[in-house]
Amino acid sequence: MNFSDLFHHFGDLTVDGLTKGSIYALVALGYTLVYGVLKLINFAHSEVFMTGTWTVLGAYTLFGADEKSGVAIAVVATLAAFVLAPLASAGTALAVERVAYRPLRRKGAPPLIFLITAIGCSMVLTEVFGQVLHAFFGQPFGRAAVSIPTLIPTRTWIDVGFMSITNVQLLVIIGAIVMMICLDAFVNRSRLGRGVRAVAQDPDTAALMGVNQDRVIMLIFVLGGAMAGVAAVLYTIQYDITKFDIGFLIGVKAFTAAVLGGIGNLRGALVGGLLLGVVEVYSSTLFASQWEDVTAFVILILVLMIRPTGILGESLAKARA
């Protein structure tokens, strides 16, 4: 165990973990929203994130932005990515709901069928993206990781001796927290948010009170997809890569974060994501990078053995305005 590196670089490692965890948290919000209302684990949500990363690359290509671009083009391309990626991801999530899940709901399919369908949708989206990209762009775009231009140069903004924080890390962490606050406020304080909580608590009673269940379900998929789209932009800014199956491992980690924080709880998704990211970075320093996934899931198991509902066990249905 390398306790020396962990001790001497504790501050920097913590910031790295919070940066990684912020992305997990944003993706986890989609899992939490859908589970809170439908009690469905939407495993296709990882491909919603993947769609967002490719949309970022498309936005940069559309504006001809790369490392050599001027500030004006870089700013415009980045802003376009922050608009287009959430729209693309939200559209993908909505399409999955309309095509795959809604027919099953209308037929009264059992939960197991929903779960199998979710896994199937995930595999279909992954392979379709892989085959389409391979057909249009060849092997480099089809299966290998693709570099995304770095439009925001990394610079150290905060240096307090025991840790340094870059501008990109601040953007990722603050961006995730702001999006979480906005989503939490929307669900807890808006009229549409009250409809979401009503359907989550008792869909039959909500329908009698005039709440359109189909619209609420469409809304949660759109909101969850938009959060994944924002996460995709922040991920590409931080790590500068994408690939056709990039969503698989991140989706599993985000689901783990949602369960760790208390699936069905929006604030729990943020807490679980941040905690998971920090644990991963610490474990990769103590042991080796290949052990970070093992450590993360061991922590999850231990937490669920002690508190099966997760760290913040209150569900979306019990959230109060």
C-alpha positions in Angstrom: 0.0 0.0 0.0 1.3 3.4 -1.0 0.2 5.5 2.0 3.0 8.0 1.4 1.6 9.1 -2.0 -1.9 9.3 -0.5 -0.7 11.5 2.4 1.5 13.8 0.4 -1.0 14.3 -2.5 -4.2 14.0 -0.4 -5.6 17.4 -1.6 -4.9 16.9 -5.3 -6.3 13.4 -5.2 -9.4 14.5 -3.4 -10.0 17.2 -6.1 -9.4 14.5 -8.8 -12.0 12.3 -7.1 -14.6 15.0 -6.8 -14.1 15.8 -10.5 -14.6 12.2 -11.5 -17.5 11.8 -9.0 -19.3 14.9 -10.4 -19.7 13.2 -13.7 -20.9 10.0 -12.1 -23.4 12.1 -10.1 -24.9 13.8 -13.2 -25.4 10.5 -15.0 -26.8 9.0 -11.8 -29.6 11.6 -11.7 -31.1 9.9 -14.7 -31.2 6.5 -13.0 -32.6 8.0 -9.9 -35.4 10.0 -11.7 -36.6 7.0 -13.7 -36.4 4.6 -10.7 -38.1 7.1 -8.4 -41.2 7.2 -10.7 -41.3 3.9 -12.6 -39.2 1.6 -10.3 -37.3 0.8 -13.5 -33.5 0.5 -13.8 -33.0 2.1 -17.2 -29.7 0.5 -18.3 -30.0 2.2 -21.6 -29.2 5.5 -19.8 -25.4 4.8 -20.3 -25.9 5.0 -24.1 -27.8 8.3 -23.6 -24.6 9.6 -22.1 -22.6 8.1 -25.0 -24.8 10.0 -27.5 -24.0 13.2 -25.7 -20.2 12.7 -26.1 -20.5 12.1 -29.9 -22.7 15.2 -30.1 -19.9 17.2 -28.5 -17.5 16.0 -31.2 -20.1 16.8 -33.8 -20.6 20.4 -32.5 -16.8 21.0 -32.5 -16.6 19.6 -36.1 -19.5 21.8 -37.2 -17.8 25.0 -36.1 -14.3 23.8 -37.2 -13.0 24.1 -33.6 -9.7 22.5 -32.6 -6.7 23.3 -30.4 -5.5 25.9 -32.9 -8.9 27.8 -33.0 -9.2 31.3 -31.7 -11.0 32.2 -28.5 -14.2 33.2 -30.2 -14.6 29.9 -32.1 -13.7 27.9 -29.0 -16.3 29.7 -26.9 -19.0 29.4 -29.5 -18.3 25.7 -30.1 -18.3 25.0 -26.4 -21.6 26.8 -25.8 -23.1 25.0 -28.8 -21.9 21.7 -27.2 -23.6 22.6 -23.9 -26.9 23.2 -25.9 -26.7 20.4 -28.4 -25.5 17.5 -26.3 -28.3 17.8 -23.7 -30.8 18.1 -26.5 -29.4 15.0 -28.2 -29.2 13.0 -25.0 -32.7 14.0 -24.0 -34.0 13.1 -27.4 -32.4 9.7 -27.2 -33.8 9.1 -23.8 -37.3 10.1 -24.9 -37.0 7.9 -28.0 -36.1 4.9 -25.8 -39.1 5.6 -23.6 -41.6 6.0 -26.5 -40.3 3.0 -28.5 -39.4 0.5 -25.8 -41.0 1.2 -22.5 -44.3 2.8 -23.2 -45.7 -0.2 -25.2 -44.7 -2.4 -22.3 -46.4 -0.1 -19.7 -49.6 -0.1 -21.7 -49.6 -3.9 -21.9 -49.0 -4.2 -18.1 -45.7 -6.0 -18.6 -44.0 -7.4 -15.4 -40.9 -5.7 -14.1 -38.6 -8.4 -15.4 -39.6 -7.7 -18.9 -38.8 -4.0 -18.4 -35.3 -5.0 -17.1 -34.6 -7.3 -20.0 -35.8 -4.6 -22.5 -33.6 -2.0 -20.8 -30.5 -4.2 -21.2 -31.5 -5.0 -24.8 -31.9 -1.3 -25.6 -28.4 -0.6 -24.2 -26.9 -3.3 -26.4 -28.7 -2.2 -29.5 -27.7 1.4 -29.1 -24.1 0.5 -28.5 -23.8 -1.8 -31.5 -25.8 0.5 -33.8 -23.4 3.4 -32.9 -20.4 1.2 -33.4 -21.6 -0.1 -36.8 -22.7 3.2 -38.1 -19.5 5.0 -37.1 -17.5 2.2 -38.6 -19.4 2.3 -41.8 -19.1 6.1 -42.2 -15.7 6.8 -40.7 -13.8 3.5 -40.8 -12.0 1.6 -38.1 -10.6 4.6 -36.1 -14.1 5.9 -35.4 -15.8 2.5 -35.3 -14.1 0.8 -32.4 -11.1 2.7 -31.0 -11.2 5.7 -28.7 -11.5 9.0 -30.6 -9.8 12.1 -29.4 -11.9 15.3 -28.9 -10.2 18.6 -29.4 -9.2 20.5 -26.3 -10.8 23.9 -26.5 -10.3 24.9 -22.9 -6.6 25.0 -22.0 -6.0 23.6 -18.5 -4.6 26.1 -16.1 -4.1 26.1 -12.3 -6.6 28.6 -10.8 -6.2 27.7 -7.1 -3.0 26.7 -5.4 -3.0 26.6 -1.7 0.1 24.5 -1.1 -1.5 21.1 -0.2 -3.7 21.1 -3.3 -4.1 22.8 -6.7 -7.3 23.1 -8.6 -7.5 23.7 -12.4 -10.1 25.7 -14.3 -11.4 22.5 -15.9 -11.8 20.8 -12.5 -13.7 23.8 -11.2 -16.0 23.8 -14.2 -16.8 20.1 -13.8 -17.4 20.2 -10.1 -19.3 23.5 -10.0 -21.3 22.6 -13.1 -22.5 19.3 -11.6 -23.5 21.0 -8.3 -25.4 23.8 -10.1 -27.3 21.3 -12.3 -28.1 19.2 -9.2 -29.4 22.3 -7.4 -31.5 23.3 -10.4 -33.0 19.9 -10.8 -33.7 19.5 -7.1 -35.4 22.9 -7.1 -37.5 22.0 -10.2 -38.7 18.7 -8.7 -39.4 20.2 -5.2 -40.8 23.6 -6.1 -42.3 23.7 -9.5 -45.8 22.6 -10.6 -44.4 20.0 -12.9 -42.2 18.8 -10.2 -45.2 18.3 -7.9 -46.7 16.1 -10.7 -43.5 14.1 -10.8 -43.6 13.5 -7.0 -47.3 12.7 -7.1 -46.8 10.0 -9.8 -43.8 8.6 -7.9 -45.9 8.3 -4.7 -49.2 7.0 -6.1 -49.8 7.0 -9.9 -53.5 6.0 -9.6 -54.4 8.8 -7.2 -52.3 11.3 -9.2 -54.3 10.3 -12.3 -57.6 11.0 -10.4 -56.2 14.4 -9.5 -55.7 15.2 -13.2 -51.9 14.5 -13.5 -51.0 13.1 -16.9 -48.8 10.1 -16.2 -47.5 9.8 -19.7 -46.3 13.4 -19.7 -44.7 13.0 -16.4 -42.8 9.9 -17.5 -41.7 11.7 -20.7 -40.5 14.6 -18.5 -38.3 12.5 -16.3 -36.7 10.8 -19.3 -36.0 14.2 -20.9 -34.6 15.6 -17.6 -32.5 12.6 -17.0 -31.2 12.6 -20.6 -30.4 16.3 -20.3 -28.3 15.7 -17.2 -26.5 12.9 -19.0 -25.9 15.3 -21.9 -24.3 17.9 -19.6 -22.2 15.2 -18.0 -21.0 14.2 -21.5 -19.9 17.8 -22.2 -18.0 18.0 -18.9 -16.5 14.5 -19.4 -15.2 15.4 -22.9 -13.8 18.7 -21.6 -12.0 16.8 -18.8 -10.8 13.7 -20.6 -11.0 14.6 -24.3 -12.1 11.2 -25.7 -15.1 9.2 -26.7 -15.9 5.9 -28.3 -19.0 3.8 -29.2 -19.1 2.0 -25.9 -17.9 4.7 -23.6 -21.1 4.7 -21.7 -20.9 1.1 -20.4 -18.5 1.5 -17.5 -19.5 5.0 -16.7 -23.1 3.9 -16.7 -22.3 1.1 -14.2 -20.4 3.5 -12.0 -23.3 6.0 -12.1 -25.8 3.3 -11.2 -23.5 2.3 -8.3 -23.4 6.0 -7.2 -27.2 6.2 -7.4 -27.6 3.1 -5.2 -24.8 4.2 -2.9 -26.5 7.5 -2.3 -30.0 6.1 -2.1 -31.6 5.4 -5.5 -34.7 7.5 -5.9 -33.1 10.4 -4.0 -31.8 13.2 -6.1 -29.4 14.6 -3.5 -28.3 11.0 -2.8 -27.1 10.7 -6.4 -24.8 13.7 -5.9 -23.5 12.4 -2.6 -23.0 8.9 -4.0 -21.3 10.1 -7.1 -18.8 12.3 -5.3 -18.1 9.6 -2.7 -17.6 7.0 -5.3 -15.2 9.2 -7.3 -13.1 10.0 -4.3 -12.9 6.3 -3.2 -11.8 5.3 -6.7 -9.0 7.8 -6.8 -7.8 6.9 -3.3 -7.8 3.2 -4.0 -5.9 3.6 -7.2 -3.2 5.5 -5.3 -3.1 3.0 -2.4 -3.1 -0.1 -4.5 -3.1 0.2 -8.3 -5.3 1.7 -11.0 -6.7 -1.8 -11.9 -8.1 -2.1 -8.3 -10.2 1.0 -8.3 -13.3 -0.7 -9.7 -13.0 -3.5 -7.2 -12.7 -1.1 -4.3 -15.6 1.0 -5.4 -18.0 -2.0 -5.5 -16.7 -3.4 -2.2 -17.5 0.0 -0.6 -21.0 -0.2 -2.2 -21.5 -3.7 -0.7 -20.4 -2.6 2.7 -22.6 0.4 2.7 -25.7 -1.6 1.6 -25.0 -4.2 4.3 -25.2 -1.5 6.9 -27.8 0.7 5.3 -29.7 -1.1 2.4 -31.5 2.1 1.4 -28.2 3.9 0.7 -26.7 6.9 2.5 -29.7 9.1 1.9 -32.6 6.7 1.9 -35.5 9.1 1.3 -37.1 8.4 -2.0 -38.3 10.8 -4.7 -41.9 10.0 -3.7 -41.3 11.2 -0.2 -39.4 14.4 -1.1 -41.1 17.5 0.2 -41.3 21.0 -1.4 
